[in-house]
Amino acid sequence: MKNLILILTLFIFLHAEGLNLELKGLPCQGSIIIGHIEPEETTVYYDGRKLNVIEGDFLLGLAKDADLQQNLRLISESGVEIPVLFFINEKHYHSEVINNIQRKYTDPPKNELLIRRLAIEKKIYKYYRDFQFEKQMDYDMIFQRPIEGGRISSPFGIRRIINQREMAPHSGLDIAVPLGTPVSACSDGLVLVVDKYFYQGKFVMLDHCYGLKSVYMHLDSIAVKTGEIVKIGDLLGNVGTTGRSSGPHLHWGIYWYSDELDPESLEYTNKLFFTFKSGR
């Protein structure tokens, strides 16, 4: 991502409305963008979706295969519509080969019980990933890495060939650290689910409102329970190698609704790249 050159153009067509807009983040496929709008009563749409605006703050995710031309739609309290057009950078994903995963995690399952288990786990996982509370809580949108240090062993979006089988692109970020390394919450949130699945191993999923969720997989132990409120930096568990894993590491995933996003993009969410102020 550091080699990407930001090329951003925004065209805003305005009526004489007193609107202030700020956008933070890295406009690039797979990234998270944080916005703030005033007045906070302004309605914000992205990709046909009405965004949750809490005290003027909103968040959107740029899918890893998003079109390079993007649109925001603002509707003022008086009903005036303001279209925003911007262009984002394309992100290129490389490939990696992994050959030390147990065959049971890569070969098509033949056992009927395992086939049923995988189908159930997939359905439940998708339910939690897409689940949205009707009432949104006001969390501070501040983020940090869940682990200090470590080596990125597999970046987001990389195309993987595991045991000579082509797999889906990597949905998160793998950080290789010693077994037992503490794993903390990347932001304030609600513990949505704690479980152990065949592929994910022991994992924790957090809901951060605004459609944003984070997941921490392959844990050795878990220190939280479903329904708990956690603050940024709170202990969630310890690094393990449970599930489909070649060694001790944390798989850290970020979702915006059903879109998989690059966790590394959270490092740019305090970088202001656009401001707009209009007077009446």
Secondary structure, 3 states (H helix, E strand, C coil): CCCCCCCCCEEECCCCCCCEEEEEECCECCCEEEEEEECCCCEEEECCEECCCECCEEEEECCCCCCCEEEEEEECCCCCEEEEEEECECCCCCEEEECCCCHHHCCCCCCHHHHHHHHHHHHHHHHHHHCCCCCCCCCCCCCCCCCCCCEEEECCCCEEEECCEECCCCCCEEEECCCCCEEECCCCEEEEEEEEECCCEEEEEEECCCCEEEEEEEEEEECCCCCCEECCCCEEEEEECCCCCCCCEEEEEEEECCEEECHHHHHHCCCEEEEEECCC
